[in-house]
């Protein structure tokens, strides 16, 4: 079982244009779709589509339209009763895959809301293989909320390993005091986390690996850093590897990072070595980028072509 927490879920509306976005002008959409989103929910959807048991913990107002969309998607839930509609995020994608996103902040949550989420996650995660803490925090919850979740979960003897996919102050707090087993930033989020630019005098994967080694293993167990079309880098206490994606016609990058993390965990749950976990993460992220909206890729959506993985020694 892999449990996910989405503290700030969203109704993702994806609009596809037939031409590039022209700011300030009126354009007609080619298509539109709605998906129940939020990073943890996206991870759970991908896991389920590949046969891996997963359950999503999230705050949910039973009267919210989001609840209807979420249940229609067939996602196993551990909802925590909360008031207020989930935020709506808007994504605009043009034919070349250029994506413009507008994310709303979400409903302000109280300390009592946070405590209820922590209790629900601790109960759901007991005996699980992984707990994924994913996405932004809603207004009202402190920057170190994920640290409080980790401490509560690890108070149980059968606590799972913990993966974190967030950014900004929440990621800094987790790395400073949470000791997660895995983090999944992209390269920009890694720079923001470390506070130092990547070394531009060496290739990007090597620069990312060097930044990751400053965190692994003293602060985090491993770092899986996604690089968009350049693939991804994995840093563990035993080494570092880079992987290159197969040829991909990008339709929407929304949820690609979440799918990458799900792909990584799918391989790990099957006993995969680090290279295979990295390769699987890249395959699922590429498959998500080739789909419109926030669709969860399944094994049938994985793209043909090799995913070369090589060790980074410097």
N, C-alpha and C positions, 0 to 999 in steps of 0.2 A: 504494500500500500504506500502510495505517495500522497501526502496531504498538502494542499496549498492554502495560503491565506491571501485574500484580496481585501485590503482594508478600505479601498477607495474604488469600488467597481464602477463600470460605465456602460452606457448603451452606445455602442460604436456605430455611427452612421458613415458609410463610405459612399462617396459620390465619384463616379468615373466620368471624365470629360473626353470628348472626341478630339479636342484641340488643347494646346497648352493653356494654363490658367492666365487670364488677362485681368489683373487687378483693376478695379474700378469700372469694369464693364459687365454687361448682362450676358450670360452664357447658358445654354441648355445642356442639362446633364444627359449623358448617354445611358447611364444606369445608376441605380442606387440600391443599397442593401443595408440591413440592420443586423448587428450581431451583439449578443450578450458578451461584454468584454471586461477588461481588467486583466492585468498580467497573470495573476494566479489562476483565474478562470481560463485564460487562454492555454496555460500550461496543462491544466487538467483536461481540457478538451482534446489536446493533441495526445496526451497519454492514453486517454480512453479509446481514441481512434486507432491506437496501435496495440490495444489489448492489455494495457497496464491499468490495474485498479488505482483509482484516484478519487479523492473527494475534495470539494472546494468549501472552505469556510469563508463567510462574508457577512457583513451587515445587510439586512434585507427588510424592506417595508412590504408586507404582504399585499398592500393596495397599490404598489408601484407597478407600472406597465413593464418595467424591467424584469419583474418576477415572472411575468407571463412569457417573455422572450427567453429567459434563462431556462425555465422548466421545459419549454418547447425544444430546447437544444439537448435535453436529456442529460444534463450535468448532475451527478450526485452531489447533494448539498448538505452542509451543516449550517443552516442559516441562523444568524443571531438577530433577534427582533430589534428593529431600529426604525425611527421615524424619518421620513424624508425620501424623496425620489433620488435614485442614482443619477449621477451627472451624465450628460450627453457629450460625447466627443465627436468631432467632425473631421473626416479625412477627405481630402480632394486629391485625386490621382489623375494625371494626364496620360496619354497613350505611351509616352516614353518611360513611365514609371516614376516620374518626379512627383513627390508626395508633399502636400501641405496639410499640417495638422493644427487643429484648434482644440485644446483640452480645457475643460472647465475645472474649477477647483474642487467641486464636490460639496456634500453636506457637512456642516460643522458637527463634529462628534464630541460628546461630553466625556469626562473621565469615566463615568459609569459605563458608557458605550465601550470604551477601551478595555475596561476591566472584564466586561462580558465577552469581548472578542478573545482576550487572553485566556480566559477560562475555557472557552469553546475549543480553541486551538490546542491547549494542553490536553484536553480530554480526547480529541480526535487523533492527535499525533502519537499517543501512547502505543508503542509496539510497531509504529510505521517504519519504513526504511528511510524515507526522506520527508522533511518538511520544507516547503518552498515558501519563503516570505517575499512577496513580489509586488512591485508597483509603488506609486506615491502614497503618502499618508494624507488623509483628509484633514482639512482645517480643524483645529481643536486638539488633535493628538500630538504629543511631544515628539521631537526629532529622535529621541532614543526609545520610541515605542517598540521597535523591533528588538531592541536589547532586552526590554522587559519581557517580551514574548519568549525569547530564547532562554532566559533565566527560569521562567515558569515551566517551560517544556523540559528543560534539563534537570529540573527537580525530580522528575520521574526516573526510575531506574532503567526503564526500557525506552529512553529517549531516542529519537531518530537523529540521523545526520541532518544538518541544516544548510540549505542553499538560500542565498539572498540575491535578489535582482531588483535593486532600487538605485537611486542616485542622490546627488547633493548631500544635504545635511543628514538625511536618514542613513545613507551609505557610510558617511564618515563616522557617525555614531556607532554603527554596527562594527565597523573595522576597529574602532578605538576600544570598544568594551565588550563586544559580543562573541568574538572568536568563532565566526561561522566556518563551516567545513568547506564551503564553496561560495564564491561570489561570481556574478556574471555581468560585469560592466561592458560597455562598448569602449572604444579607445578614447572618445571625448570624456566619458564619465570617469575613466581611469585617470586621465590628466587632472580632472577636477578633484578627484579623490586624493591624489598624491600632492597636488599643489605645484607640480613641476612639469614643464613641457617635455614631450618625448624627444629623445636625441635625434635630431634631423640629419645627423651625419652618417647614420646607418639605416638599413632597410627597416620599414615599419614593423614587421614581425619581431625583429631583433630588439628594436626600441621598446616595444610593448613587453616583451619577455623580460627585459632589464627592469622595467618599472614594476612588473609583477613580482620579480624576485625580491624586491624591497619589502613586499608584503607577506610573501610565502616563505617559510611556514610560521613566522613569528606572530603575525596578526590574523591570517586566514589560512585554512588548510590547503586551498587551491584557488586559482583564478582562471576562469574561462572567459576570455576577452574576445568579443565579436568585433569584426572589422568591416562589416557590410560586404561589398563586392570583393574585398580582398581576403575574405575567409575568416579565420579565427586563430587565436593562440591559446594554448593551455599551459599553465605553469603549476607544477606540483613540487613537493619536496624532493622528488626523484629526478626531475628534469623539466624541459620545456619543449613544446612541439608547435609547429605551424601547419595549417591545412588550407588548401585552396579549393573554392567551390567549383562545381560543374558549371558549364555554360547555362546562364539563366536569363530568360526574358522577364524582367521585373514588371509586375503589374501593381503591386502595393507592398510597401515595406512594413505596414502596420502588423504587429504581432510576429514579425520574423525573429526578433530576439527571443521572444517567449518560446517560439517553436524550437529555436536552437537549444535553449535550456532543456526543454522537454526531450529533444532527441538525445542530448547528452545523458540525461537521467535514464532514458530507456536502455541505452547501452550499458550504463553502469549497473542498473538493476539486473541485467542479464549476465553480469560478470565480466564485462568488457574491460580490456586494458585501456590505459589513458589514450593511446592513439586511436582506438576504436570509438571511445566516447567522443573524442574531438571530431572524428570523421562523421559520426552519427549526428552530432549537433549541427555541423555544417550542412549536411544533407537536408535535415528538417527545416533549417532556417532558409535555405535556398528554395525549397518546395513552397514554403509559406510566401516568400516574395513573389513567386510565380502565380499566386492565386489572388483574385480580387478581394477587397474588403479585409475582414479579420477572420478568414476561414482557417480552420484547423487542418493542416495537411495529414493525410493518412499514408501508410506505406505505398498505396497505389499512386500517390502524387509525387513520390520521390523521383527526382530527375535522373535520367541516364547520364553516364559519364563518370570518370574516375574522380576521386577526391584525394589527391596526393597529400600525404602527411610526412613531414620530415622533422628530425630533431634539431633543436636550436642549441648550439654548444657554447655560444658566447653571450 
